[in-house]
């Protein structure tokens, strides 16, 4: 079964950014997150992958 949510640190690692940056993306609406029963923020894997692809595309355009 595929994991559908990522912790802040997992999302940050996938995006190559800091945890603070990931939390900022949630505040600005670019990433969706839920809070677990224990209060841990969990980010939607699909959103993280989409943002990672957008960032990769932007890097490719900047170097072209």
N, CA, C and O atoms as a Maestro MAE file, in Angstrom:
{
 s_m_m2io_version
 :::
 2.0.0
}

f_m_ct {
 s_m_title
 :::
 protein
 m_atom[256] {
  # First column is atom index #
  i_m_mmod_type
  r_m_x_coord
  r_m_y_coord
  r_m_z_coord
  i_m_residue_number
  s_m_chain_name
  s_m_pdb_residue_name
  s_m_pdb_atom_name
  i_m_atomic_number
  :::
  1 25 0.843 -1.195 0.000 1 A "UNK " " N  " 7
  2 3 0.000 0.000 0.000 1 A "UNK " " CA " 6
  3 2 0.883 1.251 0.000 1 A "UNK " " C  " 6
  4 15 1.801 1.380 0.809 1 A "UNK " " O  " 8
  5 25 0.589 2.153 -0.909 2 A "UNK " " N  " 7
  6 3 1.403 3.362 -1.033 2 A "UNK " " CA " 6
  7 2 1.041 4.366 0.063 2 A "UNK " " C  " 6
  8 15 -0.128 4.554 0.397 2 A "UNK " " O  " 8
  9 25 2.047 4.986 0.596 3 A "UNK " " N  " 7
  10 3 1.854 6.019 1.606 3 A "UNK " " CA " 6
  11 2 1.290 7.272 0.940 3 A "UNK " " C  " 6
  12 15 1.811 7.720 -0.081 3 A "UNK " " O  " 8
  13 25 0.225 7.840 1.515 4 A "UNK " " N  " 7
  14 3 -0.430 8.977 0.891 4 A "UNK " " CA " 6
  15 2 -0.104 10.303 1.555 4 A "UNK " " C  " 6
  16 15 -0.468 11.360 1.040 4 A "UNK " " O  " 8
  17 25 0.577 10.259 2.695 5 A "UNK " " N  " 7
  18 3 0.910 11.475 3.424 5 A "UNK " " CA " 6
  19 2 2.386 11.463 3.807 5 A "UNK " " C  " 6
  20 15 2.986 10.405 3.994 5 A "UNK " " O  " 8
  21 25 2.959 12.659 3.920 6 A "UNK " " N  " 7
  22 3 4.364 12.814 4.293 6 A "UNK " " CA " 6
  23 2 4.475 13.743 5.489 6 A "UNK " " C  " 6
  24 15 3.688 14.678 5.638 6 A "UNK " " O  " 8
  25 25 5.453 13.478 6.333 7 A "UNK " " N  " 7
  26 3 5.753 14.400 7.426 7 A "UNK " " CA " 6
  27 2 6.425 15.638 6.841 7 A "UNK " " C  " 6
  28 15 6.797 15.660 5.667 7 A "UNK " " O  " 8
  29 25 6.573 16.653 7.660 8 A "UNK " " N  " 7
  30 3 7.256 17.879 7.218 8 A "UNK " " CA " 6
  31 2 8.664 17.543 6.727 8 A "UNK " " C  " 6
  32 15 9.084 18.014 5.669 8 A "UNK " " O  " 8
  33 25 9.390 16.733 7.490 9 A "UNK " " N  " 7
  34 3 10.770 16.422 7.101 9 A "UNK " " CA " 6
  35 2 10.822 15.602 5.815 9 A "UNK " " C  " 6
  36 15 11.721 15.804 4.999 9 A "UNK " " O  " 8
  37 25 9.881 14.683 5.618 10 A "UNK " " N  " 7
  38 3 9.857 13.893 4.383 10 A "UNK " " CA " 6
  39 2 9.543 14.786 3.183 10 A "UNK " " C  " 6
  40 15 10.172 14.668 2.132 10 A "UNK " " O  " 8
  41 25 8.564 15.681 3.348 11 A "UNK " " N  " 7
  42 3 8.210 16.599 2.257 11 A "UNK " " CA " 6
  43 2 9.389 17.523 1.938 11 A "UNK " " C  " 6
  44 15 9.687 17.774 0.770 11 A "UNK " " O  " 8
  45 25 10.048 18.020 2.971 12 A "UNK " " N  " 7
  46 3 11.198 18.906 2.778 12 A "UNK " " CA " 6
  47 2 12.311 18.194 2.015 12 A "UNK " " C  " 6
  48 15 12.918 18.771 1.114 12 A "UNK " " O  " 8
  49 25 12.573 16.960 2.372 13 A "UNK " " N  " 7
  50 3 13.615 16.185 1.701 13 A "UNK " " CA " 6
  51 2 13.256 15.981 0.230 13 A "UNK " " C  " 6
  52 15 14.113 16.134 -0.641 13 A "UNK " " O  " 8
  53 25 11.995 15.634 -0.057 14 A "UNK " " N  " 7
  54 3 11.575 15.407 -1.436 14 A "UNK " " CA " 6
  55 2 11.667 16.692 -2.262 14 A "UNK " " C  " 6
  56 15 11.998 16.652 -3.447 14 A "UNK " " O  " 8
  57 25 11.372 17.826 -1.631 15 A "UNK " " N  " 7
  58 3 11.397 19.107 -2.324 15 A "UNK " " CA " 6
  59 2 12.773 19.767 -2.331 15 A "UNK " " C  " 6
  60 15 13.002 20.719 -3.077 15 A "UNK " " O  " 8
  61 25 13.684 19.266 -1.507 16 A "UNK " " N  " 7
  62 3 15.017 19.857 -1.428 16 A "UNK " " CA " 6
  63 2 15.007 21.210 -0.733 16 A "UNK " " C  " 6
  64 15 15.831 22.075 -1.033 16 A "UNK " " O  " 8
  65 25 14.072 21.392 0.197 17 A "UNK " " N  " 7
  66 3 13.923 22.660 0.893 17 A "UNK " " CA " 6
  67 2 13.853 22.392 2.399 17 A "UNK " " C  " 6
  68 15 13.890 21.243 2.837 17 A "UNK " " O  " 8
  69 25 13.753 23.462 3.176 18 A "UNK " " N  " 7
  70 3 13.680 23.313 4.634 18 A "UNK " " CA " 6
  71 2 12.244 23.039 5.083 18 A "UNK " " C  " 6
  72 15 11.291 23.265 4.337 18 A "UNK " " O  " 8
  73 25 12.113 22.556 6.297 19 A "UNK " " N  " 7
  74 3 10.796 22.343 6.874 19 A "UNK " " CA " 6
  75 2 10.018 23.643 6.991 19 A "UNK " " C  " 6
  76 15 8.806 23.664 6.778 19 A "UNK " " O  " 8
  77 25 10.708 24.728 7.327 20 A "UNK " " N  " 7
  78 3 10.047 26.031 7.418 20 A "UNK " " CA " 6
  79 2 9.457 26.435 6.067 20 A "UNK " " C  " 6
  80 15 8.350 26.971 6.006 20 A "UNK " " O  " 8
  81 25 10.186 26.182 5.001 21 A "UNK " " N  " 7
  82 3 9.707 26.511 3.660 21 A "UNK " " CA " 6
  83 2 8.462 25.681 3.331 21 A "UNK " " C  " 6
  84 15 7.505 26.198 2.755 21 A "UNK " " O  " 8
  85 25 8.477 24.406 3.694 22 A "UNK " " N  " 7
  86 3 7.322 23.534 3.448 22 A "UNK " " CA " 6
  87 2 6.103 24.053 4.210 22 A "UNK " " C  " 6
  88 15 5.008 24.111 3.650 22 A "UNK " " O  " 8
  89 25 6.276 24.429 5.471 23 A "UNK " " N  " 7
  90 3 5.161 24.964 6.251 23 A "UNK " " CA " 6
  91 2 4.643 26.274 5.652 23 A "UNK " " C  " 6
  92 15 3.443 26.547 5.703 23 A "UNK " " O  " 8
  93 25 5.534 27.079 5.089 24 A "UNK " " N  " 7
  94 3 5.121 28.313 4.427 24 A "UNK " " CA " 6
  95 2 4.255 28.001 3.206 24 A "UNK " " C  " 6
  96 15 3.285 28.707 2.933 24 A "UNK " " O  " 8
  97 25 4.604 26.957 2.484 25 A "UNK " " N  " 7
  98 3 3.813 26.568 1.316 25 A "UNK " " CA " 6
  99 2 2.407 26.154 1.734 25 A "UNK " " C  " 6
  100 15 1.449 26.372 0.993 25 A "UNK " " O  " 8
  101 25 2.280 25.563 2.904 26 A "UNK " " N  " 7
  102 3 0.956 25.227 3.421 26 A "UNK " " CA " 6
  103 2 0.178 26.517 3.722 26 A "UNK " " C  " 6
  104 15 -0.991 26.646 3.358 26 A "UNK " " O  " 8
  105 25 0.835 27.457 4.384 27 A "UNK " " N  " 7
  106 3 0.167 28.718 4.737 27 A "UNK " " CA " 6
  107 2 -0.305 29.482 3.506 27 A "UNK " " C  " 6
  108 15 -1.353 30.127 3.541 27 A "UNK " " O  " 8
  109 25 0.458 29.413 2.422 28 A "UNK " " N  " 7
  110 3 0.095 30.137 1.204 28 A "UNK " " CA " 6
  111 2 -0.840 29.331 0.303 28 A "UNK " " C  " 6
  112 15 -1.249 29.813 -0.753 28 A "UNK " " O  " 8
  113 25 -1.182 28.108 0.713 29 A "UNK " " N  " 7
  114 3 -2.145 27.306 -0.031 29 A "UNK " " CA " 6
  115 2 -1.567 26.447 -1.135 29 A "UNK " " C  " 6
  116 15 -2.319 25.849 -1.905 29 A "UNK " " O  " 8
  117 25 -0.248 26.371 -1.229 30 A "UNK " " N  " 7
  118 3 0.366 25.561 -2.285 30 A "UNK " " CA " 6
  119 2 0.445 24.082 -1.912 30 A "UNK " " C  " 6
  120 15 0.565 23.223 -2.786 30 A "UNK " " O  " 8
  121 25 0.377 23.789 -0.621 31 A "UNK " " N  " 7
  122 3 0.365 22.401 -0.149 31 A "UNK " " CA " 6
  123 2 -0.777 22.219 0.835 31 A "UNK " " C  " 6
  124 15 -1.039 23.079 1.675 31 A "UNK " " O  " 8
  125 25 -1.456 21.079 0.714 32 A "UNK " " N  " 7
  126 3 -2.494 20.728 1.677 32 A "UNK " " CA " 6
  127 2 -1.885 19.849 2.753 32 A "UNK " " C  " 6
  128 15 -0.999 19.034 2.492 32 A "UNK " " O  " 8
  129 25 -2.376 20.032 3.958 33 A "UNK " " N  " 7
  130 3 -1.913 19.203 5.069 33 A "UNK " " CA " 6
  131 2 -3.089 18.910 5.992 33 A "UNK " " C  " 6
  132 15 -4.057 19.667 6.066 33 A "UNK " " O  " 8
  133 25 -2.973 17.796 6.685 34 A "UNK " " N  " 7
  134 3 -3.934 17.461 7.723 34 A "UNK " " CA " 6
  135 2 -3.149 17.356 9.016 34 A "UNK " " C  " 6
  136 15 -1.924 17.235 9.002 34 A "UNK " " O  " 8
  137 25 -3.844 17.401 10.114 35 A "UNK " " N  " 7
  138 3 -3.185 17.192 11.403 35 A "UNK " " CA " 6
  139 2 -3.630 15.842 11.939 35 A "UNK " " C  " 6
  140 15 -4.821 15.531 11.963 35 A "UNK " " O  " 8
  141 25 -2.664 15.048 12.365 36 A "UNK " " N  " 7
  142 3 -2.975 13.743 12.934 36 A "UNK " " CA " 6
  143 2 -3.601 13.937 14.312 36 A "UNK " " C  " 6
  144 15 -3.620 15.046 14.845 36 A "UNK " " O  " 8
  145 25 -4.103 12.863 14.875 37 A "UNK " " N  " 7
  146 3 -4.694 12.923 16.220 37 A "UNK " " CA " 6
  147 2 -3.680 13.454 17.223 37 A "UNK " " C  " 6
  148 15 -4.056 14.089 18.208 37 A "UNK " " O  " 8
  149 25 -2.399 13.198 16.981 38 A "UNK " " N  " 7
  150 3 -1.339 13.664 17.861 38 A "UNK " " CA " 6
  151 2 -0.866 15.084 17.554 38 A "UNK " " C  " 6
  152 15 0.051 15.590 18.200 38 A "UNK " " O  " 8
  153 25 -1.496 15.725 16.563 39 A "UNK " " N  " 7
  154 3 -1.152 17.104 16.221 39 A "UNK " " CA " 6
  155 2 -0.014 17.243 15.228 39 A "UNK " " C  " 6
  156 15 0.481 18.348 15.007 39 A "UNK " " O  " 8
  157 25 0.407 16.140 14.626 40 A "UNK " " N  " 7
  158 3 1.500 16.176 13.644 40 A "UNK " " CA " 6
  159 2 0.931 16.547 12.281 40 A "UNK " " C  " 6
  160 15 -0.073 15.984 11.844 40 A "UNK " " O  " 8
  161 25 1.576 17.494 11.616 41 A "UNK " " N  " 7
  162 3 1.158 17.947 10.294 41 A "UNK " " CA " 6
  163 2 1.604 16.909 9.262 41 A "UNK " " C  " 6
  164 15 2.772 16.526 9.214 41 A "UNK " " O  " 8
  165 25 0.649 16.460 8.434 42 A "UNK " " N  " 7
  166 3 0.936 15.498 7.383 42 A "UNK " " CA " 6
  167 2 0.527 16.091 6.038 42 A "UNK " " C  " 6
  168 15 -0.609 16.530 5.857 42 A "UNK " " O  " 8
  169 25 1.467 16.096 5.105 43 A "UNK " " N  " 7
  170 3 1.252 16.705 3.803 43 A "UNK " " CA " 6
  171 2 0.800 15.661 2.788 43 A "UNK " " C  " 6
  172 15 1.254 14.517 2.814 43 A "UNK " " O  " 8
  173 25 -0.095 16.066 1.898 44 A "UNK " " N  " 7
  174 3 -0.646 15.183 0.877 44 A "UNK " " CA " 6
  175 2 0.445 14.896 -0.159 44 A "UNK " " C  " 6
  176 15 0.965 15.814 -0.794 44 A "UNK " " O  " 8
  177 25 0.781 13.625 -0.320 45 A "UNK " " N  " 7
  178 3 1.859 13.200 -1.219 45 A "UNK " " CA " 6
  179 2 1.666 13.746 -2.630 45 A "UNK " " C  " 6
  180 15 2.619 14.239 -3.234 45 A "UNK " " O  " 8
  181 25 0.470 13.666 -3.152 46 A "UNK " " N  " 7
  182 3 0.196 14.132 -4.513 46 A "UNK " " CA " 6
  183 2 0.543 15.616 -4.673 46 A "UNK " " C  " 6
  184 15 1.110 16.013 -5.691 46 A "UNK " " O  " 8
  185 25 0.207 16.430 -3.677 47 A "UNK " " N  " 7
  186 3 0.523 17.865 -3.734 47 A "UNK " " CA " 6
  187 2 2.024 18.104 -3.684 47 A "UNK " " C  " 6
  188 15 2.544 18.958 -4.403 47 A "UNK " " O  " 8
  189 25 2.719 17.356 -2.843 48 A "UNK " " N  " 7
  190 3 4.170 17.503 -2.727 48 A "UNK " " CA " 6
  191 2 4.837 17.123 -4.049 48 A "UNK " " C  " 6
  192 15 5.748 17.813 -4.506 48 A "UNK " " O  " 8
  193 25 4.389 16.037 -4.658 49 A "UNK " " N  " 7
  194 3 4.961 15.608 -5.937 49 A "UNK " " CA " 6
  195 2 4.693 16.642 -7.029 49 A "UNK " " C  " 6
  196 15 5.561 16.900 -7.863 49 A "UNK " " O  " 8
  197 25 3.495 17.235 -7.030 50 A "UNK " " N  " 7
  198 3 3.153 18.257 -8.023 50 A "UNK " " CA " 6
  199 2 4.045 19.485 -7.853 50 A "UNK " " C  " 6
  200 15 4.563 20.021 -8.832 50 A "UNK " " O  " 8
  201 25 4.222 19.930 -6.606 51 A "UNK " " N  " 7
  202 3 5.071 21.086 -6.352 51 A "UNK " " CA " 6
  203 2 6.526 20.788 -6.722 51 A "UNK " " C  " 6
  204 15 7.219 21.658 -7.250 51 A "UNK " " O  " 8
  205 25 6.989 19.576 -6.452 52 A "UNK " " N  " 7
  206 3 8.354 19.182 -6.815 52 A "UNK " " CA " 6
  207 2 8.533 19.245 -8.336 52 A "UNK " " C  " 6
  208 15 9.566 19.709 -8.821 52 A "UNK " " O  " 8
  209 25 7.534 18.782 -9.084 53 A "UNK " " N  " 7
  210 3 7.603 18.819 -10.549 53 A "UNK " " CA " 6
  211 2 7.610 20.262 -11.054 53 A "UNK " " C  " 6
  212 15 8.341 20.593 -11.987 53 A "UNK " " O  " 8
  213 25 6.790 21.122 -10.431 54 A "UNK " " N  " 7
  214 3 6.763 22.535 -10.820 54 A "UNK " " CA " 6
  215 2 8.110 23.200 -10.558 54 A "UNK " " C  " 6
  216 15 8.598 23.977 -11.379 54 A "UNK " " O  " 8
  217 25 8.704 22.890 -9.411 55 A "UNK " " N  " 7
  218 3 10.011 23.465 -9.078 55 A "UNK " " CA " 6
  219 2 11.069 22.980 -10.062 55 A "UNK " " C  " 6
  220 15 11.921 23.758 -10.490 55 A "UNK " " O  " 8
  221 25 11.021 21.713 -10.419 56 A "UNK " " N  " 7
  222 3 11.993 21.150 -11.352 56 A "UNK " " CA " 6
  223 2 11.836 21.803 -12.722 56 A "UNK " " C  " 6
  224 15 12.822 22.103 -13.396 56 A "UNK " " O  " 8
  225 25 10.591 22.016 -13.123 57 A "UNK " " N  " 7
  226 3 10.328 22.665 -14.406 57 A "UNK " " CA " 6
  227 2 10.842 24.096 -14.393 57 A "UNK " " C  " 6
  228 15 11.423 24.553 -15.377 57 A "UNK " " O  " 8
  229 25 10.639 24.800 -13.305 58 A "UNK " " N  " 7
  230 3 11.093 26.184 -13.184 58 A "UNK " " CA " 6
  231 2 12.625 26.252 -13.241 58 A "UNK " " C  " 6
  232 15 13.182 27.170 -13.843 58 A "UNK " " O  " 8
  233 25 13.298 25.293 -12.622 59 A "UNK " " N  " 7
  234 3 14.758 25.256 -12.653 59 A "UNK " " CA " 6
  235 2 15.238 25.014 -14.076 59 A "UNK " " C  " 6
  236 15 16.205 25.631 -14.522 59 A "UNK " " O  " 8
  237 25 14.568 24.119 -14.786 60 A "UNK " " N  " 7
  238 3 14.936 23.839 -16.163 60 A "UNK " " CA " 6
  239 2 14.783 25.063 -17.059 60 A "UNK " " C  " 6
  240 15 15.614 25.309 -17.934 60 A "UNK " " O  " 8
  241 25 13.725 25.821 -16.837 61 A "UNK " " N  " 7
  242 3 13.487 27.030 -17.650 61 A "UNK " " CA " 6
  243 2 14.504 28.117 -17.312 61 A "UNK " " C  " 6
  244 15 14.918 28.877 -18.187 61 A "UNK " " O  " 8
  245 25 14.904 28.191 -16.045 62 A "UNK " " N  " 7
  246 3 15.855 29.229 -15.621 62 A "UNK " " CA " 6
  247 2 17.241 28.982 -16.190 62 A "UNK " " C  " 6
  248 15 18.002 29.927 -16.396 62 A "UNK " " O  " 8
  249 25 17.578 27.729 -16.446 63 A "UNK " " N  " 7
  250 3 18.919 27.409 -16.949 63 A "UNK " " CA " 6
  251 2 18.959 27.350 -18.472 63 A "UNK " " C  " 6
  252 15 20.028 27.206 -19.065 63 A "UNK " " O  " 8
  253 25 17.793 27.463 -19.105 64 A "UNK " " N  " 7
  254 3 17.733 27.375 -20.579 64 A "UNK " " CA " 6
  255 2 18.071 28.696 -21.224 64 A "UNK " " C  " 6
  256 15 18.069 28.803 -22.450 64 A "UNK " " O  " 8
  :::
 }
 m_bond[255] {
  # First column is bond index #
  i_m_from
  i_m_to
  i_m_order
  :::
  1 1 2 1
  2 2 3 1
  3 3 4 2
  4 3 5 1
  5 5 6 1
  6 6 7 1
  7 7 8 2
  8 7 9 1
  9 9 10 1
  10 10 11 1
  11 11 12 2
  12 11 13 1
  13 13 14 1
  14 14 15 1
  15 15 16 2
  16 15 17 1
  17 17 18 1
  18 18 19 1
  19 19 20 2
  20 19 21 1
  21 21 22 1
  22 22 23 1
  23 23 24 2
  24 23 25 1
  25 25 26 1
  26 26 27 1
  27 27 28 2
  28 27 29 1
  29 29 30 1
  30 30 31 1
  31 31 32 2
  32 31 33 1
  33 33 34 1
  34 34 35 1
  35 35 36 2
  36 35 37 1
  37 37 38 1
  38 38 39 1
  39 39 40 2
  40 39 41 1
  41 41 42 1
  42 42 43 1
  43 43 44 2
  44 43 45 1
  45 45 46 1
  46 46 47 1
  47 47 48 2
  48 47 49 1
  49 49 50 1
  50 50 51 1
  51 51 52 2
  52 51 53 1
  53 53 54 1
  54 54 55 1
  55 55 56 2
  56 55 57 1
  57 57 58 1
  58 58 59 1
  59 59 60 2
  60 59 61 1
  61 61 62 1
  62 62 63 1
  63 63 64 2
  64 63 65 1
  65 65 66 1
  66 66 67 1
  67 67 68 2
  68 67 69 1
  69 69 70 1
  70 70 71 1
  71 71 72 2
  72 71 73 1
  73 73 74 1
  74 74 75 1
  75 75 76 2
  76 75 77 1
  77 77 78 1
  78 78 79 1
  79 79 80 2
  80 79 81 1
  81 81 82 1
  82 82 83 1
  83 83 84 2
  84 83 85 1
  85 85 86 1
  86 86 87 1
  87 87 88 2
  88 87 89 1
  89 89 90 1
  90 90 91 1
  91 91 92 2
  92 91 93 1
  93 93 94 1
  94 94 95 1
  95 95 96 2
  96 95 97 1
  97 97 98 1
  98 98 99 1
  99 99 100 2
  100 99 101 1
  101 101 102 1
  102 102 103 1
  103 103 104 2
  104 103 105 1
  105 105 106 1
  106 106 107 1
  107 107 108 2
  108 107 109 1
  109 109 110 1
  110 110 111 1
  111 111 112 2
  112 111 113 1
  113 113 114 1
  114 114 115 1
  115 115 116 2
  116 115 117 1
  117 117 118 1
  118 118 119 1
  119 119 120 2
  120 119 121 1
  121 121 122 1
  122 122 123 1
  123 123 124 2
  124 123 125 1
  125 125 126 1
  126 126 127 1
  127 127 128 2
  128 127 129 1
  129 129 130 1
  130 130 131 1
  131 131 132 2
  132 131 133 1
  133 133 134 1
  134 134 135 1
  135 135 136 2
  136 135 137 1
  137 137 138 1
  138 138 139 1
  139 139 140 2
  140 139 141 1
  141 141 142 1
  142 142 143 1
  143 143 144 2
  144 143 145 1
  145 145 146 1
  146 146 147 1
  147 147 148 2
  148 147 149 1
  149 149 150 1
  150 150 151 1
  151 151 152 2
  152 151 153 1
  153 153 154 1
  154 154 155 1
  155 155 156 2
  156 155 157 1
  157 157 158 1
  158 158 159 1
  159 159 160 2
  160 159 161 1
  161 161 162 1
  162 162 163 1
  163 163 164 2
  164 163 165 1
  165 165 166 1
  166 166 167 1
  167 167 168 2
  168 167 169 1
  169 169 170 1
  170 170 171 1
  171 171 172 2
  172 171 173 1
  173 173 174 1
  174 174 175 1
  175 175 176 2
  176 175 177 1
  177 177 178 1
  178 178 179 1
  179 179 180 2
  180 179 181 1
  181 181 182 1
  182 182 183 1
  183 183 184 2
  184 183 185 1
  185 185 186 1
  186 186 187 1
  187 187 188 2
  188 187 189 1
  189 189 190 1
  190 190 191 1
  191 191 192 2
  192 191 193 1
  193 193 194 1
  194 194 195 1
  195 195 196 2
  196 195 197 1
  197 197 198 1
  198 198 199 1
  199 199 200 2
  200 199 201 1
  201 201 202 1
  202 202 203 1
  203 203 204 2
  204 203 205 1
  205 205 206 1
  206 206 207 1
  207 207 208 2
  208 207 209 1
  209 209 210 1
  210 210 211 1
  211 211 212 2
  212 211 213 1
  213 213 214 1
  214 214 215 1
  215 215 216 2
  216 215 217 1
  217 217 218 1
  218 218 219 1
  219 219 220 2
  220 219 221 1
  221 221 222 1
  222 222 223 1
  223 223 224 2
  224 223 225 1
  225 225 226 1
  226 226 227 1
  227 227 228 2
  228 227 229 1
  229 229 230 1
  230 230 231 1
  231 231 232 2
  232 231 233 1
  233 233 234 1
  234 234 235 1
  235 235 236 2
  236 235 237 1
  237 237 238 1
  238 238 239 1
  239 239 240 2
  240 239 241 1
  241 241 242 1
  242 242 243 1
  243 243 244 2
  244 243 245 1
  245 245 246 1
  246 246 247 1
  247 247 248 2
  248 247 249 1
  249 249 250 1
  250 250 251 1
  251 251 252 2
  252 251 253 1
  253 253 254 1
  254 254 255 1
  255 255 256 2
  :::
 }
}
